[in-house]
Amino acid sequence: MKITILQLIDFLGDNLIRVYGSCEDAYIDNLADSNHVNEYTLDWVISKKNNKQEIIESSKAKCLLVDETIEYTSILNEQSKVLLVVKNPKQALAKVGNHFFVKKPDPGIHPTAVISKSAKIGENVYIGPYSVVGDAVIGSGSHIDSNVRIYDGVVIGKDCDIKAGAVIGGAGFGFEKDEEGNRFRFPQIGGLIIGDDVEIGANTCIDRGALSDTIIGSHTKINNLCHIAHNNKIGCNVIITGCVNVSGSNIIEDDVWIAPNASIRGYVHIGKGCVVGMGAVVTKDIPEGETWVGNPARKMEK
């Protein structure tokens, strides 16, 4: 695939600050890590690097995404390099990569998928092989991979991505004791509401609520092999990394980061912008903006 620099300029639009070098006949055809860059790679340099100028001048690539601190030196001019100046090169590279290089299946429902007649499926949705969808709502542009189970009462927003093997909206794990001390199931009749642009990893399970709804806010990303129990209220732009267990009835506010293998006890409140460390066991509320680590988790002091 050849992508001309003029195509890149048009795609970047208002994100582009300026262009150095001649774009005539220039093109890219790949993205690569730093060890595999060639003449037609769209290269970039992270803004935090101290030797950015040196990296740009020594790159094999002819076209690079850079920030405003890079100078178009005589060396770059002699190399006939094209610099696309943007505020955040890594962000721009990610957008270019997703638009031009990430292959996505065409919208449609695989013939082996089982879809309830009462399900409401938006436009441009993909549902993969052997997935089962109950009386649910799936927003436009969403991608449902293979072997996903979506139960009744689930509402999924626009542009969501649910990976293979995920179980969405199953009954939560809640029980009471009868007069003889034997456990019986508490009714799990709430719903599950998932916002827009949410990603849910492979083999992750998210339970519906018992009497209220489980809620996952827009732009939240949940990695593989996670468990989100019933009645959780999870905000927007939350990162939940691999193998995290979130017990029932927590409130997790916006912009929280939960590191791998952490466990959240249940009935705790994690404030906006908190970080929960790797393997942490959270047993009490965490105030806004704090980082907690350990078992039991406690505030990490500087």
C-alpha positions as CSV (number, residue, x, y, z in Angstrom):
1,M,0.0,0.0,0.0
2,K,1.4,3.3,-1.1
3,I,0.2,6.4,0.8
4,T,1.3,9.7,-0.5
5,I,2.5,12.4,1.8
6,L,-0.3,14.5,0.4
7,Q,-2.8,11.9,1.6
8,L,-1.1,12.1,5.1
9,I,-1.4,15.9,5.1
10,D,-5.0,15.7,4.2
11,F,-5.7,13.1,6.9
12,L,-3.9,14.9,9.6
13,G,-5.8,18.1,8.9
14,D,-5.9,20.5,11.8
15,N,-3.4,18.3,13.7
16,L,-0.7,19.3,11.3
17,I,1.3,22.5,12.3
18,R,3.6,22.7,9.3
19,V,5.5,20.7,6.7
20,Y,9.2,20.8,5.9
21,G,10.6,19.4,2.6
22,S,9.2,18.5,-0.8
23,C,6.2,16.3,-0.9
24,E,6.3,15.7,-4.7
25,D,6.3,12.0,-5.5
26,A,7.0,11.2,-1.8
27,Y,5.1,8.3,-0.2
28,I,5.2,5.8,2.7
29,D,4.2,2.1,2.6
30,N,4.8,0.8,6.2
31,L,5.1,1.5,9.9
32,A,7.9,-0.2,11.8
33,D,9.8,-0.4,15.1
34,S,13.1,1.5,15.3
35,N,15.1,-1.6,14.3
36,H,13.2,-2.1,11.0
37,V,12.8,1.4,9.6
38,N,13.4,1.8,5.9
39,E,13.2,4.6,3.4
40,Y,9.4,4.2,3.0
41,T,8.6,3.9,6.7
42,L,6.6,6.7,8.4
43,D,9.0,7.3,11.3
44,W,8.6,9.4,14.4
45,V,10.3,10.3,17.6
46,I,8.8,10.6,21.1
47,S,8.7,14.2,22.4
48,K,10.4,13.3,25.7
49,K,13.7,12.2,24.0
50,N,16.7,14.4,24.7
51,N,18.4,13.5,21.4
52,K,15.4,14.0,19.1
53,Q,17.4,16.0,16.5
54,E,20.1,13.3,16.2
55,I,17.5,10.5,15.9
56,I,15.7,12.4,13.1
57,E,18.9,13.1,11.2
58,S,20.1,9.5,11.4
59,S,16.7,7.8,10.5
60,K,16.6,5.9,7.3
61,A,13.0,7.1,6.7
62,K,12.3,9.9,4.3
63,C,9.1,11.0,6.1
64,L,8.9,11.6,9.8
65,L,6.4,12.9,12.3
66,V,8.1,15.4,14.7
67,D,7.2,18.1,17.2
68,E,7.9,21.8,17.0
69,T,11.3,21.6,18.7
70,I,12.9,19.9,15.6
71,E,14.9,22.1,13.3
72,Y,14.9,21.5,9.5
73,T,18.7,21.6,9.3
74,S,20.9,21.5,6.2
75,I,21.5,17.8,6.9
76,L,17.8,17.1,6.7
77,N,17.5,19.2,3.5
78,E,20.4,17.3,1.9
79,Q,18.7,14.0,2.8
80,S,15.5,15.3,1.1
81,K,13.5,14.4,4.2
82,V,9.9,15.5,4.7
83,L,9.0,16.5,8.3
84,L,5.3,16.6,9.3
85,V,5.2,18.8,12.4
86,V,2.5,17.9,14.9
87,K,1.9,18.6,18.6
88,N,2.1,14.9,19.6
89,P,4.0,12.6,17.1
90,K,3.0,9.4,18.9
91,Q,-0.7,10.3,18.9
92,A,-0.5,11.2,15.2
93,L,1.2,8.0,14.3
94,A,-1.5,6.0,16.2
95,K,-4.2,7.8,14.2
96,V,-2.4,7.2,10.9
97,G,-1.8,3.5,11.8
98,N,-5.4,2.9,12.7
99,H,-6.7,4.6,9.6
100,F,-4.4,3.3,6.9
101,F,-2.8,0.1,8.2
102,V,-5.1,-1.7,10.6
103,K,-7.2,-4.3,8.8
104,K,-10.8,-4.5,10.0
105,P,-13.4,-7.0,8.8
106,D,-16.3,-5.7,6.7
107,P,-19.4,-5.1,8.7
108,G,-21.8,-8.0,8.8
109,I,-23.0,-10.9,10.8
110,H,-21.2,-14.2,10.4
111,P,-23.5,-17.1,9.3
112,T,-22.7,-19.1,12.4
113,A,-23.6,-16.3,14.8
114,V,-26.9,-16.6,16.7
115,I,-28.8,-13.3,17.1
116,S,-32.1,-12.9,18.9
117,K,-34.9,-11.5,16.7
118,S,-35.4,-8.9,19.4
119,A,-31.8,-7.6,19.3
120,K,-31.2,-4.1,18.0
121,I,-28.1,-4.0,15.9
122,G,-26.8,-0.6,14.6
123,E,-25.2,0.2,11.3
124,N,-21.8,-1.1,10.3
125,V,-21.6,-3.6,13.1
126,Y,-19.5,-6.8,12.8
127,I,-20.5,-9.9,14.7
128,G,-18.0,-12.8,14.4
129,P,-18.3,-16.6,14.2
130,Y,-20.2,-18.5,16.8
131,S,-21.1,-15.4,18.9
132,V,-24.5,-15.4,20.6
133,V,-26.5,-12.2,21.1
134,G,-29.6,-12.1,23.2
135,D,-32.2,-9.3,23.5
136,A,-29.5,-6.7,23.5
137,V,-28.6,-3.4,21.9
138,I,-25.4,-3.0,19.9
139,G,-24.4,0.5,18.7
140,S,-23.2,1.4,15.3
141,G,-19.7,0.7,14.3
142,S,-19.1,-1.9,17.1
143,H,-17.0,-5.0,16.5
144,I,-17.9,-8.2,18.3
145,D,-15.3,-10.9,17.8
146,S,-15.8,-14.7,17.7
147,N,-17.4,-16.8,20.5
148,V,-18.7,-13.8,22.4
149,R,-21.8,-14.2,24.5
150,I,-24.0,-11.2,25.0
151,Y,-27.0,-11.7,27.3
152,D,-30.4,-10.1,27.4
153,G,-30.6,-6.6,28.7
154,V,-27.2,-5.5,27.6
155,V,-26.8,-2.1,26.0
156,I,-23.5,-1.6,24.1
157,G,-22.7,1.9,22.7
158,K,-21.1,3.0,19.4
159,D,-17.7,1.9,18.2
160,C,-17.1,-0.7,20.9
161,D,-14.6,-3.6,20.4
162,I,-15.3,-6.8,22.3
163,K,-12.7,-9.5,21.9
164,A,-13.1,-13.2,21.5
165,G,-14.6,-15.3,24.2
166,A,-15.9,-12.4,26.3
167,V,-19.1,-13.0,28.4
168,I,-21.1,-9.8,28.6
169,G,-24.1,-9.4,30.9
170,G,-24.3,-12.8,32.5
171,A,-25.8,-13.3,36.0
172,G,-23.8,-12.1,38.9
173,F,-22.6,-14.1,41.8
174,G,-25.0,-13.3,44.6
175,F,-26.6,-15.6,47.2
176,E,-28.7,-15.6,50.4
177,K,-29.3,-18.4,53.0
178,D,-32.6,-20.0,53.5
179,E,-34.0,-21.0,57.0
180,E,-31.8,-24.1,57.0
181,G,-28.7,-22.3,56.1
182,N,-28.5,-23.4,52.5
183,R,-27.5,-20.9,49.9
184,F,-29.9,-19.9,47.1
185,R,-29.4,-17.3,44.4
186,F,-30.3,-13.7,44.8
187,P,-32.1,-12.5,41.7
188,Q,-29.8,-11.0,39.1
189,I,-32.3,-9.0,37.1
190,G,-30.5,-5.7,36.5
191,G,-28.9,-4.7,33.2
192,L,-25.4,-3.9,31.8
193,I,-24.9,-0.5,30.1
194,I,-21.6,0.0,28.2
195,G,-20.8,3.4,26.8
196,D,-19.2,4.4,23.5
197,D,-15.7,3.4,22.3
198,V,-15.2,0.8,25.0
199,E,-12.8,-2.1,24.5
200,I,-13.3,-5.4,26.4
201,G,-10.5,-8.0,26.2
202,A,-10.6,-11.7,25.3
203,N,-12.2,-14.0,27.9
204,T,-13.3,-11.1,30.1
205,C,-16.5,-11.5,32.0
206,I,-18.7,-8.5,33.0
207,D,-21.8,-9.3,35.0
208,R,-25.2,-7.5,34.8
209,G,-26.5,-5.9,38.0
210,A,-28.6,-7.6,40.6
211,L,-31.4,-5.0,41.0
212,S,-29.6,-2.0,39.5
213,D,-27.4,-1.8,36.5
214,T,-23.7,-2.5,36.0
215,I,-22.3,0.5,34.1
216,I,-19.1,0.9,32.1
217,G,-18.3,4.5,31.0
218,S,-17.3,5.6,27.5
219,H,-13.7,5.2,26.4
220,T,-12.9,2.7,29.1
221,K,-10.5,-0.1,28.1
222,I,-10.5,-3.5,29.8
223,N,-7.8,-6.0,29.1
224,N,-8.0,-9.8,28.7
225,L,-9.0,-12.2,31.5
226,C,-10.7,-9.7,33.7
227,H,-13.7,-10.1,35.9
228,I,-16.1,-7.2,36.6
229,A,-18.9,-8.3,39.0
230,H,-22.4,-7.1,39.4
231,N,-23.5,-3.5,40.3
232,N,-20.1,-1.9,39.5
233,K,-20.2,1.7,38.4
234,I,-17.1,2.4,36.3
235,G,-16.4,5.8,34.9
236,C,-15.0,7.1,31.6
237,N,-11.4,6.6,30.3
238,V,-10.6,4.0,33.0
239,I,-7.8,1.5,32.2
240,I,-8.3,-2.0,33.7
241,T,-5.3,-4.1,32.7
242,G,-4.9,-7.9,32.5
243,C,-6.2,-10.3,35.1
244,V,-7.9,-7.7,37.3
245,N,-10.7,-8.8,39.6
246,V,-13.4,-6.2,40.5
247,S,-15.8,-7.6,43.1
248,G,-19.4,-6.2,43.2
249,S,-20.8,-2.8,44.0
250,N,-17.8,-0.6,43.6
251,I,-17.6,3.0,42.3
252,I,-14.6,3.6,40.1
253,E,-14.4,7.2,38.9
254,D,-13.0,8.6,35.6
255,D,-9.4,8.2,34.6
256,V,-8.4,5.5,37.1
257,W,-5.6,3.1,36.1
258,I,-5.7,-0.4,37.6
259,A,-2.5,-2.4,37.1
260,P,-2.3,-6.2,36.4
261,N,-3.6,-8.7,38.9
262,A,-5.1,-6.2,41.2
263,S,-8.2,-7.1,43.2
264,I,-10.9,-4.7,44.3
265,R,-12.8,-6.1,47.4
266,G,-16.3,-4.6,46.8
267,Y,-18.3,-1.7,48.1
268,V,-15.3,0.6,47.8
269,H,-15.0,4.0,46.1
270,I,-11.9,4.7,44.0
271,G,-11.6,8.4,43.3
272,K,-10.9,10.1,40.0
273,G,-7.4,9.8,38.6
274,C,-6.2,7.1,41.0
275,V,-3.6,4.5,40.3
276,V,-3.9,1.0,41.7
277,G,-0.6,-0.9,41.6
278,M,0.3,-4.4,40.3
279,G,-1.2,-7.1,42.5
280,A,-2.7,-4.6,44.9
281,V,-5.6,-5.8,47.1
282,V,-8.0,-2.8,47.6
283,T,-10.1,-3.1,50.8
284,K,-11.0,0.5,51.5
285,D,-11.8,3.8,49.7
286,I,-9.0,5.5,47.8
287,P,-9.2,9.4,47.7
288,E,-9.0,11.2,44.3
289,G,-5.6,11.3,42.6
290,E,-3.7,8.9,44.9
291,T,-1.6,5.8,44.1
292,W,-2.1,2.7,46.3
293,V,0.0,-0.4,46.3
294,G,0.4,-3.6,48.2
295,N,-1.7,-6.2,50.1
296,P,-3.7,-4.8,51.7
297,A,-3.3,-1.7,49.5
298,R,-2.2,1.5,51.1
299,K,-1.1,4.9,49.8
300,M,2.3,5.0,48.2
301,E,4.2,7.9,49.8
302,K,6.8,9.8,47.8
